[in-house]
Amino acid sequence: MTENSLDTAGRQAAADQASGAPEAVGVGSSAVVRRSPSGGRPPRPTLGRRAVVFADSLWRPALVLAVFFVAWWFVAAREYVPNYLVPTPGQVWETMTTQWSELARHTLVTLYETVLGFVLAAALGLVTAVAIAYSRTLDKALYPIVLFAQVIPKIAIAPLLVVWFGLGLTPKIILAVLIAFFPVVISGVAGLRSTDPELLDLAATMGAGPWRTFRKIRFPNALPHLMAGLKVAVTLAVVGAVVGEFVGASEGLGYVLLLANGNLDAPLLFADLILMSAIGIVLFVLVEIAEALLIPWHASRRAGVSLTTS
């Protein structure tokens, strides 16, 4: 079995599994090459077509945001709710512009903690998923521990982490890892176990070893599941970093949020929340772009640019 045939088998198996599994044709190495009933792959969309699809996917959330913004402005401007509880958009904008340098410094701190925690969670989660998927012993030993670690409220163990590791960067990153770890493991195990057993048997028959089978068939087949888990994990990593800053920190958006809450500074609190949301959205979009580059052959990518979990 050649490298190309293993590549084709892995990618086509995952694509067919997601899109409805058309009929297989041929015998031997050609048996893994499946063709759609129309006799070929759909043409790749042009750059202009991708731009149109992207714009089409944006106008609906933009409209919802515009309606929300107008409702917020109306309620705050008429003071149906006191401005010390709900500031006007203008007050929030003024706070962001006048305190931009300070907010940018705290945003970079939270962004650094989030990215580092997410990367570590993705690496540890993938290794754990592979161990669980390949070993029944590790499955029975690790799965209950992973579930036990997930159900513990992270805010409850944050003070303990501060006692153990101090007020530095370490407890924030550990909390981000603990929160983002679970969806990576679950999606990774689901993806690795979703490979067609007949395809694995065929690879073994053709002489492919465990590493080549993993690299050419199992991992490509698991990528759609794994990327969905990573998109969940990257947003949860922001929560973990902010929770760590709540407990013991002298910088970061979580620290600013506590200061704004203590001083009843609603404009600063709203500005802080907007920046937290911006971090999560930007990181989510980056994972979306990585997904489009890694699995352009998957059914979820063929219809155009997706902004939702596949």
Secondary structure per residue as TSV (DSSP state, phi and psi in degrees):
chain	resnum	aa	ss	phi	psi
A	1	M	-	360.0	127.7
A	2	T	-	-85.5	167.5
A	3	E	H	-61.0	-41.3
A	4	N	H	-64.5	-40.9
A	5	S	H	-67.3	-34.7
A	6	L	H	-67.8	-41.5
A	7	D	H	-57.9	-49.6
A	8	T	H	-61.8	-41.3
A	9	A	H	-62.6	-47.0
A	10	G	H	-63.3	-50.0
A	11	R	H	-67.1	-44.6
A	12	Q	H	-67.7	-36.1
A	13	A	H	-62.9	-44.2
A	14	A	H	-66.8	-40.8
A	15	A	H	-65.5	-43.2
A	16	D	H	-67.8	-36.0
A	17	Q	H	-63.2	-37.0
A	18	A	H	-81.1	-24.9
A	19	S	H	-106.5	0.9
A	20	G	T	117.5	4.9
A	21	A	-	52.2	79.7
A	22	P	-	-69.3	175.7
A	23	E	-	-70.4	147.0
A	24	A	B	-86.8	147.2
A	25	V	-	-128.6	155.0
A	26	G	S	88.1	176.0
A	27	V	S	-131.7	150.2
A	28	G	G	70.7	-135.8
A	29	S	G	-61.2	-30.3
A	30	S	G	-76.9	-10.4
A	31	A	G	-67.8	-24.6
A	32	V	G	-84.3	-8.5
A	33	V	-	-90.8	107.4
A	34	R	B	-100.0	146.8
A	35	R	-	-122.4	145.4
A	36	S	-	-72.1	159.0
A	37	P	T	-58.3	-27.8
A	38	S	T	-76.8	-9.7
A	39	G	S	95.7	8.2
A	40	G	S	-177.3	171.5
A	41	R	-	-77.0	150.6
A	42	P	-	-67.1	150.1
A	43	P	-	-65.0	146.5
A	44	R	-	-69.0	135.5
A	45	P	-	-67.7	145.5
A	46	T	-	-75.3	170.3
A	47	L	H	-63.0	-40.0
A	48	G	H	-63.6	-40.9
A	49	R	H	-65.0	-39.7
A	50	R	H	-62.4	-39.3
A	51	A	H	-64.8	-40.5
A	52	V	H	-64.2	-44.1
A	53	V	H	-63.9	-40.6
A	54	F	H	-63.1	-44.5
A	55	A	H	-64.0	-37.9
A	56	D	H	-64.8	-33.1
A	57	S	H	-78.2	-14.7
A	58	L	H	-93.5	-27.6
A	59	W	H	-68.7	-29.6
A	60	R	H	-69.1	-52.4
A	61	P	H	-63.4	-31.0
A	62	A	H	-64.7	-38.8
A	63	L	H	-65.6	-42.8
A	64	V	H	-62.3	-43.3
A	65	L	H	-63.3	-38.4
A	66	A	H	-64.6	-42.7
A	67	V	H	-63.2	-43.5
A	68	F	H	-62.2	-42.1
A	69	F	H	-63.8	-43.5
A	70	V	H	-64.3	-42.8
A	71	A	H	-62.6	-41.8
A	72	W	H	-61.6	-47.8
A	73	W	H	-61.8	-42.3
A	74	F	H	-63.6	-48.5
A	75	V	H	-64.0	-42.9
A	76	A	H	-73.2	-39.8
A	77	A	H	-67.9	-37.7
A	78	R	T	-81.2	-4.9
A	79	E	T	55.5	40.1
A	80	Y	S	-63.7	-28.7
A	81	V	S	-122.2	134.0
A	82	P	-	-54.5	144.8
A	83	N	T	-68.1	-17.6
A	84	Y	T	-76.1	-11.1
A	85	L	T	-101.9	-46.4
A	86	V	S	-127.3	99.8
A	87	P	-	-73.7	163.9
A	88	T	-	-75.5	156.8
A	89	P	H	-56.1	-33.1
A	90	G	H	-65.1	-40.4
A	91	Q	H	-64.5	-39.3
A	92	V	H	-65.9	-42.8
A	93	W	H	-63.4	-41.3
A	94	E	H	-62.6	-40.3
A	95	T	H	-64.1	-41.5
A	96	M	H	-65.6	-37.4
A	97	T	H	-76.7	-40.0
A	98	T	H	-75.0	-29.9
A	99	Q	T	-110.9	26.6
A	100	W	H	-62.0	-43.0
A	101	S	H	-61.8	-42.3
A	102	E	H	-69.0	-43.1
A	103	L	H	-64.6	-37.1
A	104	A	H	-64.4	-38.6
A	105	R	H	-63.5	-45.7
A	106	H	H	-67.7	-34.7
A	107	T	H	-64.2	-41.2
A	108	L	H	-64.3	-36.3
A	109	V	H	-63.1	-48.7
A	110	T	H	-65.4	-38.3
A	111	L	H	-62.5	-42.4
A	112	Y	H	-62.8	-46.5
A	113	E	H	-61.4	-40.1
A	114	T	H	-66.9	-47.9
A	115	V	H	-64.2	-44.6
A	116	L	H	-63.5	-44.0
A	117	G	H	-63.2	-40.1
A	118	F	H	-66.1	-43.9
A	119	V	H	-61.9	-45.3
A	120	L	H	-64.6	-41.1
A	121	A	H	-64.5	-39.6
A	122	A	H	-65.3	-43.4
A	123	A	H	-66.9	-49.2
A	124	L	H	-64.9	-38.8
A	125	G	H	-65.2	-40.0
A	126	L	H	-67.4	-43.3
A	127	V	H	-61.8	-43.5
A	128	T	H	-64.5	-40.3
A	129	A	H	-63.4	-41.7
A	130	V	H	-63.5	-43.3
A	131	A	H	-62.5	-42.5
A	132	I	H	-69.0	-39.8
A	133	A	H	-69.8	-30.5
A	134	Y	H	-95.7	-20.2
A	135	S	-	-126.8	120.6
A	136	R	H	-66.8	-33.5
A	137	T	H	-64.8	-47.6
A	138	L	H	-67.4	-32.0
A	139	D	H	-57.5	-51.6
A	140	K	H	-69.6	-27.6
A	141	A	H	-83.8	-40.4
A	142	L	H	-91.3	-35.4
A	143	Y	H	-57.8	-47.5
A	144	P	H	-62.1	-34.8
A	145	I	H	-68.2	-41.6
A	146	V	H	-61.3	-43.0
A	147	L	H	-65.3	-41.3
A	148	F	H	-62.4	-42.2
A	149	A	H	-66.2	-31.1
A	150	Q	H	-73.3	-37.4
A	151	V	H	-78.8	-12.8
A	152	I	S	-71.8	125.8
A	153	P	-	-60.7	123.8
A	154	K	H	-67.5	-30.4
A	155	I	H	-65.1	-24.6
A	156	A	H	-75.4	-30.0
A	157	I	H	-95.9	-5.6
A	158	A	H	-59.4	-45.3
A	159	P	H	-61.2	-35.3
A	160	L	H	-65.5	-39.1
A	161	L	H	-65.3	-35.5
A	162	V	H	-66.3	-39.4
A	163	V	H	-64.2	-41.1
A	164	W	H	-72.8	-44.4
A	165	F	H	-113.3	0.3
A	166	G	T	85.0	-167.9
A	167	L	T	-96.8	10.6
A	168	G	S	-80.5	-153.0
A	169	L	S	-76.4	-27.6
A	170	T	H	-57.9	-51.1
A	171	P	H	-62.4	-32.2
A	172	K	H	-67.3	-42.6
A	173	I	H	-68.3	-39.9
A	174	I	H	-61.7	-42.1
A	175	L	H	-64.3	-41.1
A	176	A	H	-62.1	-39.9
A	177	V	H	-65.9	-44.9
A	178	L	H	-62.0	-38.5
A	179	I	H	-76.1	-38.3
A	180	A	H	-85.5	-13.1
A	181	F	H	-67.5	-43.8
A	182	F	H	-61.7	-50.0
A	183	P	H	-62.5	-29.5
A	184	V	H	-67.7	-43.0
A	185	V	H	-64.2	-49.1
A	186	I	H	-61.9	-46.7
A	187	S	H	-68.3	-36.3
A	188	G	H	-65.5	-44.4
A	189	V	H	-63.5	-44.1
A	190	A	H	-61.2	-41.3
A	191	G	H	-68.8	-42.9
A	192	L	H	-67.9	-29.7
A	193	R	H	-87.1	-5.7
A	194	S	T	-89.4	-0.4
A	195	T	S	-65.2	138.5
A	196	D	-	-60.6	119.7
A	197	P	H	-58.4	-32.2
A	198	E	H	-65.0	-34.5
A	199	L	H	-68.2	-39.1
A	200	L	H	-65.6	-40.4
A	201	D	H	-62.6	-41.0
A	202	L	H	-63.8	-42.4
A	203	A	H	-62.7	-41.8
A	204	A	H	-65.4	-38.8
A	205	T	H	-63.1	-35.5
A	206	M	T	-85.3	5.1
A	207	G	T	93.6	9.1
A	208	A	-	-74.9	131.1
A	209	G	-	-79.5	176.5
A	210	P	H	-59.3	-41.3
A	211	W	H	-67.0	-44.3
A	212	R	H	-67.5	-36.5
A	213	T	H	-64.7	-39.7
A	214	F	I	-66.3	-46.2
A	215	R	I	-70.3	-35.1
A	216	K	I	-98.8	-24.8
A	217	I	I	-121.6	-57.7
A	218	R	I	-66.7	-47.5
A	219	F	H	-67.1	-46.1
A	220	P	H	-59.1	-36.7
A	221	N	H	-67.6	-30.9
A	222	A	H	-83.7	-14.5
A	223	L	H	-58.1	-43.2
A	224	P	H	-58.3	-42.6
A	225	H	H	-65.5	-44.5
A	226	L	H	-63.6	-41.1
A	227	M	H	-66.5	-35.2
A	228	A	H	-62.6	-41.6
A	229	G	H	-65.4	-37.7
A	230	L	H	-66.2	-34.5
A	231	K	H	-67.0	-36.3
A	232	V	H	-68.6	-43.0
A	233	A	H	-64.6	-37.6
A	234	V	H	-68.2	-30.8
A	235	T	H	-76.1	-35.6
A	236	L	H	-69.3	-29.1
A	237	A	H	-62.1	-34.4
A	238	V	H	-61.6	-43.7
A	239	V	H	-61.0	-44.2
A	240	G	H	-61.0	-43.5
A	241	A	H	-63.9	-41.2
A	242	V	H	-68.9	-39.9
A	243	V	H	-61.1	-40.2
A	244	G	H	-61.9	-36.0
A	245	E	H	-74.2	-23.7
A	246	F	H	-62.6	-38.9
A	247	V	H	-80.9	-45.9
A	248	G	S	-159.9	100.8
A	249	A	-	-160.2	157.7
A	250	S	S	-119.2	6.4
A	251	E	S	-158.6	164.0
A	252	G	S	109.7	160.7
A	253	L	H	-68.0	-30.7
A	254	G	H	-63.8	-39.7
A	255	Y	H	-64.6	-42.6
A	256	V	H	-64.0	-37.2
A	257	L	H	-62.9	-41.3
A	258	L	H	-64.7	-41.9
A	259	L	H	-62.6	-45.1
A	260	A	H	-64.7	-38.5
A	261	N	H	-67.2	-41.9
A	262	G	H	-66.4	-32.4
A	263	N	T	-93.7	5.2
A	264	L	T	52.0	39.3
A	265	D	-	-94.0	82.8
A	266	A	H	-62.6	-41.6
A	267	P	H	-59.0	-41.5
A	268	L	H	-67.4	-37.0
A	269	L	H	-64.4	-43.9
A	270	F	H	-66.0	-40.5
A	271	A	H	-62.0	-38.7
A	272	D	H	-64.7	-43.1
A	273	L	H	-63.7	-38.9
A	274	I	H	-62.9	-41.0
A	275	L	H	-67.9	-38.8
A	276	M	H	-60.0	-45.6
A	277	S	H	-62.4	-39.0
A	278	A	H	-62.9	-39.8
A	279	I	H	-60.9	-48.0
A	280	G	H	-61.8	-41.5
A	281	I	H	-67.4	-43.8
A	282	V	H	-62.3	-45.2
A	283	L	H	-66.4	-37.0
A	284	F	H	-62.4	-44.3
A	285	V	H	-64.0	-37.5
A	286	L	H	-63.2	-39.9
A	287	V	H	-66.8	-36.5
A	288	E	H	-60.4	-43.1
A	289	I	H	-64.8	-42.0
A	290	A	H	-60.8	-38.7
A	291	E	H	-63.8	-42.9
A	292	A	H	-62.9	-33.5
A	293	L	H	-77.8	-34.5
A	294	L	H	-81.7	-37.1
A	295	I	-	-128.7	59.5
A	296	P	T	-66.2	-17.3
A	297	W	T	-83.2	-9.6
A	298	H	S	-74.8	150.1
A	299	A	H	-59.2	-33.6
A	300	S	H	-68.8	-17.8
A	301	R	H	-96.8	-11.7
A	302	R	H	-74.6	-30.9
A	303	A	T	-75.5	-12.5
A	304	G	S	138.1	-159.3
A	305	V	-	-80.6	122.8
A	306	S	-	-103.2	138.3
A	307	L	-	-111.8	7.9
A	308	T	S	-119.1	164.9
A	309	T	-	-63.9	129.5
A	310	S	-	-75.5	360.0
